[in-house]
Amino acid sequence: MSRAVVILRSSGQRLECADHHPNLLTTLEAHNLQVEFQCREGYCGSCRTRLVKGEVHYAETPLAFVQQGEILPCCCLAKGEIEIEL
């Protein structure tokens, strides 16, 4: 399986997701990107981010409301290559 990669729409920067990162938020933080968050569990929706391209996987369905085209980085992982807008 290919390694998960996150592309930032604004800059085109490609971030490789490490196996030890439990979620997308951790990956973004490891690359010194600031993302607003509160709960880290999918309850509050503060980290809501626009998914431009690709798919993510949630281990458990988040409780926060997520519209079509949005993801919660605190509780999902990229499936292959994704593009997001922070």
N, C-alpha and C positions, 0 to 999 in steps of 0.2 A: 504494500500500500504506500502511496506517495505521502510525503510529509505535508502537513497542513501549513498553508501560507496565508497571511493576511495582507492585502494590499490596501493602503490608505489612499482614498480617492483624491484628496486634496494635493498630495505630494507625489503619489506614485510609489512611495516607499514600500518595500516588501519586507514583511516580518515573518520569520520562521517560528512556528509554534514548537516549543520544546516539549518532549514527552513528560517532563516533570511539572508542567503547568497544568493545574487542575481545571482551568477555564480560560476563556478569551481575555477576560479582564487582567488576569495574572500575566498573560503574554504581553498585553499592551503596557502594563506597568514595568515589566522587565526591559522594555525598550524606551523607558522614561517618558511615556505618554500619559498625560493626566486625563483621567476619565472620572466624571462625577459618579459617586456611588454612596450608598448608605448601608444596605443590609448584606450584600454579597451572597444573597440566597434566592433572589428572584421574587421577593415579596413586594419591594417598594417601587421598582421601575425607574429609579433615578439614573441608572446607567444606560437607559434605552438609547439605542444606536441604529442608524439606518443601514440596512444590508442592501448593497447595490447589486451584487452578483454572488452566486454560489449558495451553499447550504450550510446550516449549522445543525448540531445535534444537542438536544437537552437530555440529560440523564433523567430528570424529572420535569414535568410540565410546570413552568413558572406560574405563580399565583398572580403576579402583576399583569395587567392588561397589556398585550402587545398587538399592535396593528400589523396588517399585511406589510411586509417590507421592513419591519423592525425586529431587532434582536435584543436580548439582555446579555451582554458580555460576561456578567458575573456568574452565569450558570450555564453557559453553552461552550461548545468546542467547534472549531471549523472542520468541515468535511472537505478535505482537499484544499483547493484555492478559493478564497472568498475576497470580495472587495467591500469595504465599509466606508461610511462617511461619518467622521467624528464631529 
